[in-house]
Each structure stands twice: as structure tokens, then as C-alpha cells.
Amino acid sequence: MTSVGAMPHHSGTPEIPDGMSHDARETWPSPELISSWLGDVDFDVEWRPGEGSGVHADDPEAVAAARRFRDVLGSFASGVTVVTSTSNGEPVGMTCQSFSSVSLDPPLVLFIPAKTSRAWPLMQRSGKFCVNFLAADQADLSNTMASRGTDKFADITWAPSAATGSPLFADTVGYVDCQIHAVHEAGDHYVVIGRVLELGLQGAESPLLFFQGQYRTTH
């Protein structure tokens, strides 16, 4: 494992953590909006921006344009990750295809949760997250983390990551452990930029991929 930073220490008045954008808190959604998200939505999977977004069913042109958008973007193969965090001491997680590196100096990454995500507001409140890069044989883990229900971690073995304490799964390709650096509104999604505190490889050599609506591997 490679450390690229340290967790901030808080005492007394909350301070902006080292490495976090000075206006990060201003870019975060309001508490009222966060509360409105929670609702009863429990389906946390983001294959690509737009895949789960609603379209006006009475507008054939809009439906066709949305399908075209999804079909073309679905032809971009990408890895599958599970983004995790903790909320009130409990693990939370969502399957996510929309993940990317952003910057080497400082070390930044991003993922793109939908505004309807139940897990994202909890991650936002915690200010931290860990991105697990799934291996070729971890499709079941991906499906579990994308499933409906509040007890997704009941039969999943995990350990707290060293930097943030977020759930870290064994036998993945690798992971990045992050604090939230900035959040930007982007249509029906949020672009979440994280400052990498620690990262590492876990030994698996073949990644789990997603292409044209299906899991794929490099074999």
C-alpha cells in the first residue's frame, strides 16, 4: 500500500482538511436537498451518466435521443468499481462505472453519482470514500452492491481502509482511499472529486469490465 497523505486532525472549530478545495463546502448540496434525496430509493448503481435517468415517455424524439445516447456511451468499455464509505458507523456502498483519474499533482480522482443515489448523500456527509476496483470474478459483489436493500454488507467480508476507514474488499485489483475535495452539479448527476490519501494493488490481475450492457473480462 502506498500512502499519499494523512487524514486531517480536527479539534475545536472544524477546519478545512489539508488538500481540500477552500470552497468545497460551498459546492456541496444543501442539507435540505440531501434529505430530499434519501426517500425510499435504494438502487445504487451508476453504469454511466444517463443510463438510469428518466425520459419523457410521451416524446418519441426524446426517447430515441436518450436511447442513442446510452447506446453510443455503452460502447465505451470501462472497469467496474464499488465506491464505499461509512455513515454513523455503518458501511454504505454503490456500484459505479463512472470513475476516472483526474490529476497526478495533487492526486485526484472522480466518480459521478446520480442525484437519486441513496448512498451518495451519506458519503457526502462523511466527507470520505474508497473506490474498490473489482476483479474479473467479482460480478456477484458488483450485483450485491447495486441491489436494493439496506443490508447489502450482511454477507460481505470487508476491512476498514487505513486512511478513511471505508469498506475495503479483499482480492480486488486495487483501490484508492479518498477525502472529498469538491462536488460539482452536472445535470442529473454530481461530479465528485476526491483527494487520494492512500492507494494500493491487491493482487488480482484481471479486471471486471462493463461493455454494451454486460459484464466482460479480458479473457
N, C-alpha and C positions, 0 to 999 in steps of 0.2 A: 504494500500500500504506500502511496505517495502523498504526503501532506503538502498542501499548498496554502495553508493559512491556519488560523486558530479561531475558535469560537469566541465571540465578544463577551466581555465580562460586564454585567450590569450591576450597578449599586446605586440606590437612591433614585434620582430622576433618570428616566430612560434616556439613553443616548443612541445616536445613530451608529450602528455597528461599523467597524472598520471594513472598508471596501464597498459599503452600501451607498448608492447614489444619495446625495444630500436631500433631494426632493422625492425620494422613493415613497415615503408615506403619503405624500400628496397625490401620487399616481395610483394608489391602491383604491379599490372600490369602497364606498361608504359602508358603515355598519348596517344601515337600513337596507342597502342593496344586497349585502351579504345575507341578511336574514331572509330577504325575499327569495333568494336562491335555494335555501335549504329545502323548503317544501317537502314533497314526498318523492322527489326524483332521486333515484338510486343507481342509475345506469351510468357507469363511469368508464367509457372507452372513447378514445378520440383517434380514429384511424387517419383522418386528415381533416383539416378545416373544411366545413361544408357538408361532410358526409352525413351528419345527423341533424342538420338544420332543416326546419320546416320550409315548405314551399307552398304558395297559394295553389291549391288543387284545382281551383276554377279558372286558372290561367294556363292554358296549354303551352303557350310560349315560355312562360316562366318555368314550368315543369321540365320542358325539353331542354332549356338552357341549363337548369340545375343538373339534369342527368348528364348532359355533355360535360359540364364542369367536373363532375365526380368521376366520369369515365376516363377523361384525359388525365386528371390528377392521380387516379388509381393506377395509371401506367407508370408511375414513378415508384419504383421499389424502394422500400426503406426497412430499417430494423424495427423491432418491436420492443418497447420498454414498459416497465411498470414504475410509475412515479409514486413515491410513498412519503409519508410524514407521520406525525403523531398529533393528536388533539385530546387534551385533558388526560394524557397518559395512555390513550388508546390508539392503535395503529389505523391509518387510513391509506388508501391506495387507489390508483386508477391505471388502466392500460392505456398506453399512449404511443401513437406512431409519429405524431408531430413533435419531434425533438431534434435539436441541432446544436452543434457547437457555434459559438459566436465570436469569441476573442481569445487570443493567447495571452495577451498582456493588457489588462488583467484577465485572468481565466474566467470566461463567461460562457454559459450555455443558455438555451431557451427551450421551453415547451409551451404548447398552445392549448389550454383547456377551454372547453365550451362554457358559455355563461350558464348553461343548465347543469354543469357538473356539481355534484354534491360534495365530492372530495376537495375540489379546489378551494372553496371558502375556508374550510378547516385548515388546509395547508397555508393559506394566506394569513390566517390568524396566528399560526405558529411561527411564520417567517422563515421556514426552512423546508427542504425536501431532498430526497435522494432518488436518483434515476438509476434503475436496475436494467442493464442491457441483457435481454433474455437470450438463452441458448436455444439451439435447434430443437431440443427435446422438452422445451418448457411451454408448449402451446396450452397445456392444461392450466398452468399457472396464469397465463395471459387470460384465458377464459374465465377463471375464477375471479381475477381482479376486475374483470369487466362485467361481472354478473350483478344482478340485483340482489339486495340484501345487505344487512348491516354487520353480518358476522363472517365476512369474507376471509378473515385470517384464522378462523377456528381450527382448520386442519392444515395450516401452512406453517412450516418451520422458518423462522427468521431470527436475526440477531440485530441489536441496535447498532447503527453505524457509529464509527468513532467520533466524528465531528458533530453531528446533529442529533444522534440517537434515533434517526428514522429507520424503518424496517429495511434490512439488507438481506437479500435472499442468497442462499448458497448455490454454487455450481452455475452461476451466470457467466456471461462473457466478461463483464466488468461493471463498473458503477462510477457515478460522480455524486458527491455529497455536497450540498449547496445551502447557502442562505439566500433569501430573496433580495435581489439587487434593485429591480424595478418592475413595474407592471404597466402595460400599455393596452388600452382598449383598441380592439381591431374588429369592427363589425360585430358578429355574433360570438366572438371569441375574445380571449385575453392573451396577449403575448407576455409570458412570464420569463424574465431574465434572472438567472441565478449566478451568484459568485461562487465558484468552486473552492471548497475548503479542503477537500480530500478526495482522492480518486484511486482506483486500483483495478487490476485484472484479476479474475477469479479462476482462470484455468480452462474454461470451455473455449473451444476453438471455432465452432460453427455457430453462427447467429441464427435466430429466428427472424424470418423476413415476412413482409406482407406485400402482396402484389396482385392487382386486379381482383381484390376482394377475397383473397385466400392466403393462408399461411404458406410460405415456401421455405426451403432451406437451400444451402449451397451445394448439397449432394445431388 
